[in-house]
Amino acid sequence: MKSRFLILLLVAVCSLVPKVESTVLSKADDDFTLVKVADGVYAAVAKSGGLASGNAGFVVGDEGVLVVDTFFTPQAAEELIDSISAATKQPIKYALNTHYHLDHSGGNQVFAARSIPIIAHDNVVLWQTTKNRRFLPLPEELQKRRAEAAKQLSETPADHPENQPQLNRQLRRLDAMLTIKLTNPTVTFSKGTVHLHLGNRQVMLFTLPGHTGGDILAYVTDANVVFTGDMSWRKTLPNLVDATVNDWITSLDTLLREYPTAKFVPGHGEVATAEDVREFRDYLDDLRNRVKKAIADGLTLDQAKQQLKLPEKYKSFAFQNFATPNVEDMYKELKGFK
């Protein structure tokens, strides 16, 4: 399960959808790139190998700030808060967990320590400190991995320094993981919509099924921007460990129908248009059709995993290591024993 953790979504309708013209503003070390999506709306796009892992972002109103997701580690969350302070003098009013996965909620403790309300789906309270333990090794294991990485670094010959950057990143990540304290949200809901008011600016929170069974999306009404969390991945193979793909495809159809001209901040990957959302939706549909045919042809799970190869048009997607696990999860869902 652990190797299958981390992941991005969403796709497009009409040819009139405008191109996303986001402006790269800054970055926090090697962890994320801050992108201005609209006036007062920012995406924090995670960088590979950094401490953020999943995307986050924030919305600035004239009476406060909403933070969308808290990254993987407290250090990255602190960096995000520093970026917010550089962008506005407005205080952080709310934080949101789009779902429970650790790469989107591991920084919760930073906001809890500041007494900032953390909003999430009801199910996140059930899963945040339980299911996430699958993805966060025990401190003893982390210390063991750290010692091994430190030993490798110390033994790296001076005339062969090519492995040093990777080992240093690994040590930094392990040190950051050792500081994570799984922290629950403080305000939850299970269905319908919640309207957050940041002064004159309004953000509508709503739920859709498909990715985990506890996902919340955020729509910035005046800016026409949707923060999707992992309900959307841009040019990235998704994590299906908790997913119900049949529901997910329907949810993406709903999203495309109701927000055809929006800009989308996915859980992984760059800021997206509806075309990107549709591309992701079509990947899920293609996966379902391929696995459904394999089952009809009598293939066992092992045979399906061996024989079903990723179509050429998706081979440029990130997280290629999810290709075979996606087949397995889809097979189990269709057979009814996932």
C-alpha positions as a Markdown table, in Angstrom:
| # | Residue | x | y | z |
|---|---|---|---|---|
| 1 | Met | 0.0 | 0.0 | 0.0 |
| 2 | Lys | 2.7 | 2.5 | 0.9 |
| 3 | Ser | 4.4 | 2.4 | -2.5 |
| 4 | Arg | 1.0 | 3.3 | -4.0 |
| 5 | Phe | 0.6 | 6.5 | -2.0 |
| 6 | Leu | 0.7 | 10.0 | -3.4 |
| 7 | Ile | -1.0 | 11.3 | -6.5 |
| 8 | Leu | -3.7 | 14.3 | -9.7 |
| 9 | Leu | -7.0 | 14.7 | -11.8 |
| 10 | Leu | -9.7 | 16.6 | -14.2 |
| 11 | Val | -10.6 | 17.3 | -17.9 |
| 12 | Ala | -12.4 | 19.4 | -20.6 |
| 13 | Val | -15.5 | 20.3 | -22.5 |
| 14 | Cys | -15.5 | 23.1 | -25.1 |
| 15 | Ser | -12.9 | 24.5 | -27.5 |
| 16 | Leu | -13.8 | 28.0 | -26.1 |
| 17 | Val | -12.3 | 27.2 | -22.8 |
| 18 | Pro | -9.6 | 29.9 | -22.3 |
| 19 | Lys | -6.0 | 28.8 | -21.8 |
| 20 | Val | -4.7 | 29.0 | -18.3 |
| 21 | Glu | -2.3 | 31.9 | -18.1 |
| 22 | Ser | -1.0 | 31.5 | -14.6 |
| 23 | Thr | 2.1 | 33.4 | -13.4 |
| 24 | Val | 4.9 | 31.7 | -11.5 |
| 25 | Leu | 5.7 | 33.9 | -8.6 |
| 26 | Ser | 8.1 | 32.1 | -6.3 |
| 27 | Lys | 9.0 | 28.8 | -4.6 |
| 28 | Ala | 9.9 | 27.6 | -1.1 |
| 29 | Asp | 13.2 | 25.9 | -1.5 |
| 30 | Asp | 12.7 | 22.7 | -3.4 |
| 31 | Asp | 9.2 | 22.0 | -2.0 |
| 32 | Phe | 6.6 | 23.8 | -4.1 |
| 33 | Thr | 6.1 | 26.5 | -6.7 |
| 34 | Leu | 3.6 | 29.3 | -5.9 |
| 35 | Val | 1.4 | 30.1 | -8.9 |
| 36 | Lys | -1.1 | 32.9 | -9.2 |
| 37 | Val | -4.2 | 31.4 | -10.7 |
| 38 | Ala | -6.4 | 34.5 | -10.4 |
| 39 | Asp | -6.5 | 37.7 | -8.3 |
| 40 | Gly | -6.0 | 36.5 | -4.7 |
| 41 | Val | -6.1 | 32.8 | -5.7 |
| 42 | Tyr | -2.9 | 30.8 | -5.5 |
| 43 | Ala | -1.8 | 27.3 | -6.2 |
| 44 | Ala | 1.1 | 25.8 | -4.4 |
| 45 | Val | 2.3 | 23.1 | -6.9 |
| 46 | Ala | 4.4 | 20.4 | -5.2 |
| 47 | Lys | 7.8 | 19.8 | -6.6 |
| 48 | Ser | 9.1 | 16.2 | -7.1 |
| 49 | Gly | 11.2 | 15.0 | -4.1 |
| 50 | Gly | 10.3 | 17.9 | -1.9 |
| 51 | Leu | 8.5 | 18.0 | 1.4 |
| 52 | Ala | 5.1 | 19.1 | 0.0 |
| 53 | Ser | 4.3 | 15.9 | -2.0 |
| 54 | Gly | 0.7 | 17.0 | -2.9 |
| 55 | Asn | -0.6 | 20.3 | -4.1 |
| 56 | Ala | -2.1 | 23.0 | -1.8 |
| 57 | Gly | -3.1 | 26.6 | -2.2 |
| 58 | Phe | -4.8 | 29.6 | -0.7 |
| 59 | Val | -7.6 | 32.1 | -1.3 |
| 60 | Val | -7.2 | 35.7 | -0.1 |
| 61 | Gly | -10.3 | 37.7 | 0.8 |
| 62 | Asp | -10.7 | 41.2 | 2.3 |
| 63 | Glu | -11.4 | 39.6 | 5.7 |
| 64 | Gly | -9.1 | 36.6 | 5.8 |
| 65 | Val | -7.5 | 33.7 | 4.0 |
| 66 | Leu | -8.6 | 30.1 | 3.3 |
| 67 | Val | -5.8 | 27.5 | 3.0 |
| 68 | Val | -6.6 | 24.5 | 0.8 |
| 69 | Asp | -4.7 | 21.4 | 2.1 |
| 70 | Thr | -1.7 | 21.4 | 4.4 |
| 71 | Phe | 0.9 | 19.5 | 2.5 |
| 72 | Phe | 2.7 | 16.3 | 3.6 |
| 73 | Thr | 5.0 | 17.7 | 6.3 |
| 74 | Pro | 4.8 | 20.5 | 9.0 |
| 75 | Gln | 7.9 | 22.1 | 7.4 |
| 76 | Ala | 6.2 | 22.5 | 4.1 |
| 77 | Ala | 3.1 | 23.9 | 5.8 |
| 78 | Glu | 5.3 | 26.5 | 7.6 |
| 79 | Glu | 6.8 | 27.5 | 4.2 |
| 80 | Leu | 3.2 | 27.8 | 2.8 |
| 81 | Ile | 2.3 | 30.1 | 5.7 |
| 82 | Asp | 5.4 | 32.2 | 5.0 |
| 83 | Ser | 4.3 | 32.5 | 1.4 |
| 84 | Ile | 0.9 | 33.6 | 2.5 |
| 85 | Ser | 2.4 | 36.3 | 4.8 |
| 86 | Ala | 4.4 | 37.5 | 1.8 |
| 87 | Ala | 1.3 | 37.8 | -0.4 |
| 88 | Thr | -1.1 | 39.4 | 2.1 |
| 89 | Lys | -1.5 | 40.9 | 5.5 |
| 90 | Gln | -4.9 | 39.2 | 5.9 |
| 91 | Pro | -4.9 | 36.5 | 8.6 |
| 92 | Ile | -5.5 | 32.8 | 7.9 |
| 93 | Lys | -9.2 | 32.3 | 8.8 |
| 94 | Tyr | -9.7 | 28.6 | 7.8 |
| 95 | Ala | -7.7 | 25.6 | 6.6 |
| 96 | Leu | -9.3 | 22.8 | 4.5 |
| 97 | Asn | -8.4 | 19.1 | 4.1 |
| 98 | Thr | -9.7 | 18.1 | 0.7 |
| 99 | His | -9.4 | 14.4 | 1.9 |
| 100 | Tyr | -7.4 | 12.5 | 4.5 |
| 101 | His | -4.4 | 11.3 | 2.6 |
| 102 | Leu | -1.2 | 12.2 | 4.3 |
| 103 | Asp | 0.3 | 14.2 | 1.4 |
| 104 | His | -2.7 | 16.6 | 1.8 |
| 105 | Ser | -3.1 | 16.7 | 5.6 |
| 106 | Gly | 0.3 | 16.0 | 7.2 |
| 107 | Gly | 0.8 | 19.6 | 8.0 |
| 108 | Asn | -2.5 | 19.9 | 10.1 |
| 109 | Gln | -0.6 | 20.3 | 13.3 |
| 110 | Val | 0.8 | 23.6 | 12.2 |
| 111 | Phe | -2.6 | 25.1 | 11.8 |
| 112 | Ala | -4.0 | 23.5 | 14.9 |
| 113 | Ala | -1.2 | 25.0 | 16.9 |
| 114 | Arg | -2.4 | 28.4 | 15.7 |
| 115 | Ser | -6.0 | 27.6 | 16.6 |
| 116 | Ile | -7.0 | 27.8 | 13.0 |
| 117 | Pro | -10.2 | 25.8 | 12.3 |
| 118 | Ile | -9.5 | 22.9 | 9.9 |
| 119 | Ile | -12.5 | 21.9 | 7.8 |
| 120 | Ala | -13.0 | 18.4 | 6.3 |
| 121 | His | -15.4 | 15.7 | 5.4 |
| 122 | Asp | -16.9 | 13.7 | 8.4 |
| 123 | Asn | -15.0 | 10.7 | 7.3 |
| 124 | Val | -11.6 | 12.4 | 7.6 |
| 125 | Val | -12.0 | 12.4 | 11.4 |
| 126 | Leu | -12.4 | 8.6 | 11.2 |
| 127 | Trp | -9.4 | 8.1 | 8.9 |
| 128 | Gln | -6.9 | 10.8 | 9.5 |
| 129 | Thr | -5.2 | 9.2 | 12.5 |
| 130 | Thr | -6.0 | 5.6 | 11.6 |
| 131 | Lys | -5.7 | 4.9 | 7.8 |
| 132 | Asn | -2.9 | 7.3 | 7.5 |
| 133 | Arg | -0.7 | 5.1 | 9.7 |
| 134 | Arg | -0.3 | 2.9 | 6.5 |
| 135 | Phe | 1.6 | 5.8 | 5.0 |
| 136 | Leu | 3.6 | 7.0 | 7.9 |
| 137 | Pro | 6.2 | 4.5 | 9.2 |
| 138 | Leu | 6.8 | 4.2 | 12.9 |
| 139 | Pro | 9.6 | 6.5 | 14.3 |
| 140 | Glu | 11.9 | 3.5 | 14.8 |
| 141 | Glu | 11.6 | 2.6 | 11.1 |
| 142 | Leu | 12.1 | 6.2 | 10.0 |
| 143 | Gln | 15.2 | 6.4 | 12.3 |
| 144 | Lys | 16.6 | 3.2 | 10.8 |
| 145 | Arg | 16.1 | 4.5 | 7.2 |
| 146 | Arg | 17.7 | 7.8 | 8.2 |
| 147 | Ala | 20.8 | 6.0 | 9.6 |
| 148 | Glu | 21.1 | 4.0 | 6.4 |
| 149 | Ala | 20.9 | 7.1 | 4.2 |
| 150 | Ala | 23.4 | 8.9 | 6.4 |
| 151 | Lys | 25.8 | 6.0 | 6.2 |
| 152 | Gln | 25.6 | 5.9 | 2.4 |
| 153 | Leu | 26.2 | 9.6 | 2.3 |
| 154 | Ser | 29.2 | 9.4 | 4.5 |
| 155 | Glu | 30.6 | 6.6 | 2.4 |
| 156 | Thr | 30.1 | 8.5 | -0.9 |
| 157 | Pro | 33.6 | 9.0 | -2.5 |
| 158 | Ala | 34.6 | 12.6 | -2.9 |
| 159 | Asp | 35.3 | 12.0 | -6.6 |
| 160 | His | 31.8 | 10.5 | -7.2 |
| 161 | Pro | 29.4 | 13.1 | -5.7 |
| 162 | Glu | 26.5 | 12.3 | -8.1 |
| 163 | Asn | 24.5 | 10.5 | -5.3 |
| 164 | Gln | 24.9 | 13.2 | -2.7 |
| 165 | Pro | 21.9 | 15.4 | -3.8 |
| 166 | Gln | 19.5 | 12.5 | -3.7 |
| 167 | Leu | 20.7 | 11.2 | -0.3 |
| 168 | Asn | 20.5 | 14.8 | 1.1 |
| 169 | Arg | 16.9 | 15.1 | -0.1 |
| 170 | Gln | 16.2 | 11.7 | 1.4 |
| 171 | Leu | 17.6 | 12.7 | 4.8 |
| 172 | Arg | 15.7 | 16.0 | 4.7 |
| 173 | Arg | 12.4 | 14.1 | 3.9 |
| 174 | Leu | 13.0 | 11.5 | 6.7 |
| 175 | Asp | 13.7 | 14.3 | 9.2 |
| 176 | Ala | 10.5 | 16.0 | 8.2 |
| 177 | Met | 8.5 | 12.8 | 8.5 |
| 178 | Leu | 9.8 | 12.3 | 12.0 |
| 179 | Thr | 8.0 | 15.6 | 13.0 |
| 180 | Ile | 4.6 | 14.6 | 11.7 |
| 181 | Lys | 1.9 | 14.3 | 14.4 |
| 182 | Leu | -1.4 | 13.0 | 12.8 |
| 183 | Thr | -3.9 | 15.7 | 13.6 |
| 184 | Asn | -7.7 | 15.7 | 13.0 |
| 185 | Pro | -9.7 | 18.4 | 11.5 |
| 186 | Thr | -11.9 | 20.4 | 13.8 |
| 187 | Val | -15.0 | 21.2 | 11.7 |
| 188 | Thr | -16.7 | 18.6 | 9.4 |
| 189 | Phe | -19.7 | 18.0 | 7.2 |
| 190 | Ser | -20.8 | 15.0 | 5.1 |
| 191 | Lys | -23.0 | 16.4 | 2.3 |
| 192 | Gly | -24.5 | 19.5 | 0.7 |
| 193 | Thr | -22.6 | 22.7 | 0.5 |
| 194 | Val | -20.9 | 25.0 | 2.9 |
| 195 | His | -20.3 | 28.7 | 2.0 |
| 196 | Leu | -17.3 | 30.3 | 3.5 |
| 197 | His | -17.2 | 34.1 | 3.6 |
| 198 | Leu | -13.8 | 35.9 | 3.4 |
| 199 | Gly | -15.4 | 39.3 | 3.5 |
| 200 | Asn | -16.8 | 40.0 | 0.1 |
| 201 | Arg | -15.2 | 36.9 | -1.4 |
| 202 | Gln | -17.1 | 33.6 | -1.1 |
| 203 | Val | -15.8 | 30.1 | -1.4 |
| 204 | Met | -18.3 | 27.2 | -1.8 |
| 205 | Leu | -17.3 | 23.8 | -0.4 |
| 206 | Phe | -19.0 | 20.7 | -1.8 |
| 207 | Thr | -18.5 | 16.9 | -1.8 |
| 208 | Leu | -18.3 | 14.5 | -4.7 |
| 209 | Pro | -17.7 | 10.7 | -4.5 |
| 210 | Gly | -15.0 | 8.7 | -6.2 |
| 211 | His | -11.5 | 9.2 | -4.8 |
| 212 | Thr | -11.7 | 8.3 | -1.1 |
| 213 | Gly | -15.4 | 8.6 | 0.0 |
| 214 | Gly | -14.4 | 11.7 | 2.0 |
| 215 | Asp | -13.5 | 14.4 | -0.5 |
| 216 | Ile | -14.3 | 18.1 | -0.5 |
| 217 | Leu | -13.8 | 20.5 | -3.4 |
| 218 | Ala | -13.6 | 24.3 | -3.1 |
| 219 | Tyr | -15.1 | 26.7 | -5.7 |
| 220 | Val | -14.0 | 30.4 | -5.6 |
| 221 | Thr | -17.1 | 31.8 | -7.1 |
| 222 | Asp | -15.9 | 35.3 | -8.3 |
| 223 | Ala | -12.7 | 33.9 | -9.7 |
| 224 | Asn | -14.2 | 30.7 | -11.3 |
| 225 | Val | -11.4 | 28.5 | -9.8 |
| 226 | Val | -12.0 | 25.0 | -8.5 |
| 227 | Phe | -9.6 | 23.4 | -6.0 |
| 228 | Thr | -10.3 | 19.7 | -6.5 |
| 229 | Gly | -7.8 | 18.0 | -4.3 |
| 230 | Asp | -7.2 | 14.5 | -5.6 |
| 231 | Met | -10.6 | 14.3 | -7.3 |
| 232 | Ser | -8.5 | 15.8 | -10.1 |
| 233 | Trp | -5.0 | 14.9 | -11.4 |
| 234 | Arg | -3.3 | 16.6 | -14.3 |
| 235 | Lys | -1.3 | 14.4 | -16.6 |
| 236 | Thr | -0.6 | 12.0 | -13.7 |
| 237 | Leu | -1.7 | 8.5 | -13.0 |
| 238 | Pro | -3.8 | 8.5 | -9.9 |
| 239 | Asn | -3.8 | 6.6 | -6.6 |
| 240 | Leu | -6.9 | 4.3 | -6.6 |
| 241 | Val | -6.3 | 2.6 | -3.3 |
| 242 | Asp | -9.5 | 4.0 | -1.8 |
| 243 | Ala | -11.3 | 4.8 | -5.0 |
| 244 | Thr | -14.6 | 3.8 | -6.6 |
| 245 | Val | -13.9 | 4.5 | -10.2 |
| 246 | Asn | -17.5 | 4.1 | -11.3 |
| 247 | Asp | -18.6 | 6.9 | -9.1 |
| 248 | Trp | -15.5 | 9.0 | -9.9 |
| 249 | Ile | -16.2 | 9.1 | -13.6 |
| 250 | Thr | -19.7 | 10.3 | -12.9 |
| 251 | Ser | -18.4 | 12.9 | -10.5 |
| 252 | Leu | -16.0 | 14.2 | -13.2 |
| 253 | Asp | -18.8 | 14.4 | -15.7 |
| 254 | Thr | -20.7 | 16.5 | -13.2 |
| 255 | Leu | -17.7 | 18.7 | -12.6 |
| 256 | Leu | -17.2 | 19.3 | -16.3 |
| 257 | Arg | -20.9 | 20.0 | -16.8 |
| 258 | Glu | -21.2 | 22.6 | -14.0 |
| 259 | Tyr | -17.7 | 24.3 | -14.3 |
| 260 | Pro | -16.9 | 24.1 | -18.1 |
| 261 | Thr | -14.9 | 27.3 | -18.2 |
| 262 | Ala | -13.2 | 27.1 | -14.8 |
| 263 | Lys | -9.5 | 26.8 | -13.9 |
| 264 | Phe | -8.7 | 23.8 | -11.8 |
| 265 | Val | -6.1 | 23.3 | -9.1 |
| 266 | Pro | -5.6 | 19.5 | -9.0 |
| 267 | Gly | -4.2 | 17.5 | -6.2 |
| 268 | His | -1.1 | 16.7 | -8.3 |
| 269 | Gly | 0.3 | 18.4 | -11.4 |
| 270 | Glu | 0.1 | 21.9 | -12.8 |
| 271 | Val | -3.0 | 24.2 | -12.8 |
| 272 | Ala | -5.5 | 22.7 | -15.3 |
| 273 | Thr | -8.2 | 23.5 | -17.7 |
| 274 | Ala | -11.4 | 21.5 | -18.4 |
| 275 | Glu | -9.5 | 19.8 | -21.2 |
| 276 | Asp | -7.1 | 18.4 | -18.7 |
| 277 | Val | -9.9 | 17.3 | -16.5 |
| 278 | Arg | -11.6 | 15.5 | -19.4 |
| 279 | Glu | -8.2 | 13.8 | -20.3 |
| 280 | Phe | -8.0 | 12.5 | -16.7 |
| 281 | Arg | -11.7 | 11.4 | -16.8 |
| 282 | Asp | -11.0 | 9.5 | -20.1 |
| 283 | Tyr | -8.0 | 7.8 | -18.5 |
| 284 | Leu | -10.3 | 6.3 | -15.8 |
| 285 | Asp | -12.9 | 5.3 | -18.4 |
| 286 | Asp | -10.3 | 3.7 | -20.6 |
| 287 | Leu | -8.9 | 1.8 | -17.6 |
| 288 | Arg | -12.4 | 0.6 | -16.7 |
| 289 | Asn | -13.1 | -0.6 | -20.2 |
| 290 | Arg | -9.8 | -2.4 | -20.6 |
| 291 | Val | -10.2 | -4.2 | -17.3 |
| 292 | Lys | -13.8 | -5.0 | -17.9 |
| 293 | Lys | -12.8 | -6.7 | -21.2 |
| 294 | Ala | -10.1 | -8.6 | -19.5 |
| 295 | Ile | -12.6 | -10.0 | -17.0 |
| 296 | Ala | -15.0 | -10.9 | -19.8 |
| 297 | Asp | -12.2 | -12.7 | -21.5 |
| 298 | Gly | -11.6 | -14.8 | -18.4 |
| 299 | Leu | -8.3 | -13.3 | -17.3 |
| 300 | Thr | -7.3 | -13.8 | -13.7 |
| 301 | Leu | -6.1 | -10.8 | -11.7 |
| 302 | Asp | -2.4 | -11.8 | -12.2 |
| 303 | Gln | -3.0 | -12.3 | -15.9 |
| 304 | Ala | -4.7 | -8.9 | -16.2 |
| 305 | Lys | -1.8 | -7.2 | -14.4 |
| 306 | Gln | 0.7 | -8.8 | -16.7 |
| 307 | Gln | -1.1 | -8.3 | -20.0 |
| 308 | Leu | -2.8 | -4.9 | -19.7 |
| 309 | Lys | -0.3 | -2.4 | -20.8 |
| 310 | Leu | -0.7 | 1.4 | -20.4 |
| 311 | Pro | -1.9 | 2.9 | -23.6 |
| 312 | Glu | 0.7 | 5.0 | -25.5 |
| 313 | Lys | -1.2 | 8.3 | -25.0 |
| 314 | Tyr | -0.8 | 8.0 | -21.2 |
| 315 | Lys | 2.9 | 7.0 | -21.1 |
| 316 | Ser | 3.9 | 10.7 | -20.6 |
| 317 | Phe | 1.9 | 10.9 | -17.4 |
| 318 | Ala | 3.7 | 11.2 | -14.1 |
| 319 | Phe | 3.6 | 8.4 | -11.5 |
| 320 | Gln | 4.0 | 5.6 | -14.0 |
| 321 | Asn | 4.5 | 3.2 | -11.0 |
| 322 | Phe | 0.7 | 3.4 | -10.5 |
| 323 | Ala | -0.1 | 1.8 | -13.9 |
| 324 | Thr | -0.2 | -1.8 | -12.6 |
| 325 | Pro | -1.8 | -1.0 | -9.2 |
| 326 | Asn | -4.5 | 0.8 | -11.1 |
| 327 | Val | -5.3 | -2.3 | -13.0 |
| 328 | Glu | -5.4 | -4.3 | -9.8 |
| 329 | Asp | -7.7 | -1.9 | -8.0 |
| 330 | Met | -10.0 | -1.6 | -11.0 |
| 331 | Tyr | -10.2 | -5.4 | -11.4 |
| 332 | Lys | -11.1 | -5.8 | -7.7 |
| 333 | Glu | -13.7 | -3.0 | -7.9 |
| 334 | Leu | -15.4 | -4.6 | -10.9 |
| 335 | Lys | -15.3 | -8.1 | -9.3 |
| 336 | Gly | -16.7 | -6.7 | -6.1 |
| 337 | Phe | -13.9 | -7.7 | -3.7 |
| 338 | Lys | -11.9 | -4.5 | -3.4 |
